[in-house]
């Protein structure tokens, strides 16, 4: 059995590591776990499977005869993992005792603004958590723009929220987006950097003057081009407000549907930006986690 990575900074010893086993030869899951955990019987392992506590390379598995391949890692999570659940506006793709990861649909605010909107991802998750645990709570960790869809993390306690926000750059391994940009981007791959600052009217803009704003870097790669549009994959080295939208506008290829930053077309009837990959170290267990959503069908239809 392999030892897990040490607990997140400042929480060493709070939780014992989750068991992680390396697969050395092809086999099925049940006999593998019985051999690796002789202290457990079949009923114990069936309970783990039913509660989606058995992860193969980070993905919950519930079939006792799931085939294993050499090199794979099997983790026994201490948390019961709820299956994906969809509400009108969000899909919960992962939930345990500490965090939730959701797919926020376009048109839904992450959290209410000063206009005190009632229908937000936060309010939907609040109702979800309260329906299962009356004393449960939900805490915002980061945000997506209303018209941006994709992956978001929420925490279930102020302690976990603080861990995530304080050590965000250390915990987050990857944040990738796909965007439908206007025009045919050339060169097809590159990096955009500038200092970003926000005006009193809440318009974010770039400055090349050192220290005039917050340094921001976006890497882009063209996945497909057709006359009038480019499908881009974007990786954030920094996560600033409106960063992708401003940087693509800076190179003359604004996100389709982004009238605020100069887009002339709106083929989707929404901002054509989707948070597709989110990889991070779990703030409590230390487990490496990765979530990926497909490119929305409407993006492909335009192409």
C-alpha positions, 0 to 999 in steps of 0.5 A: 500500500502506498502512503498518501501525500501529507495533509494540506499545510496547517492541518497535518495529523487532523486526518489519517491518510486515505488508503491508496493501492497500486495495481500491479497486474490485470484483475477485477476490483473485488478480489483485488480489494480483498487481497489488499485489505484482508481486515475487510470482508465482502460486505464491507467492500460492497458498502464502500462500492455502494457509497461510491467510496472506491475510486479508480484513478480518481473516478468513483466505481460501484461495480464489484467486477470493474476491470483493473489495469497495471499502473492504476491507483485505487483509493478508498475515500473516507467520504461517501460520494453522492451521485451527480444530481441536476437542478434547473441551472446547475449539475452537481458533479461531485459532493463529499463531506467537505466540498461540492463541484458543480457544472454551472449552466450559462445564465446563472449567477454564481452568487447574488450581487447587490441586486439581491437575485434569489436564483443563483448557484449558491442559493440552489446549493444552499437548498440542496445542502439544507434538504439533506442536513438541516444544519448544513451550510455552503460557502463560495470559493470562486466565481464564474461570470453569469454567462460563462458555464462550467466547473465551480468549487463550493465548500461546506465549511468556513474552515475549508473555504479558508484553506482553498482561498488562502492556498488557491495557487498551491491547491489548484493544479489546472484550470482550462476553458474553451472559448469560441473566439471571433475570427481565425486566431493567428498564430494558432498557439501563444501566450497573452500577458498584461496587467489587468485593472478595473475601472470605476464602471467595472470594465476590466482593461489591460495595461503594459505598464509594470505594476499598473494592475495585477499581472495576468497570463493566459495561454491559448491553443487553437483546437479548430478553425472555420471561416469567422471563428476559432475554437480555443483551449485556454489555460490560466496561469493567473485567475483574474476577473474577466481575464480571458475575455479581456485578453482575447479582445486584446489580440482582436479575437473577442469571445463570441457573444461578448458585446462588453468587450467588442464582439460583433456576433452572438451565434449562441445567444450567450457568452461562448466561454466554458470552464471545462477542466478543474484539477486540484488537491483536495483541501482536507484529504490531500487527494489529487482530483480532476474534473473535465466537462465536454465542449458544449454541443452548441459550440460544435454546431457553430463550427 
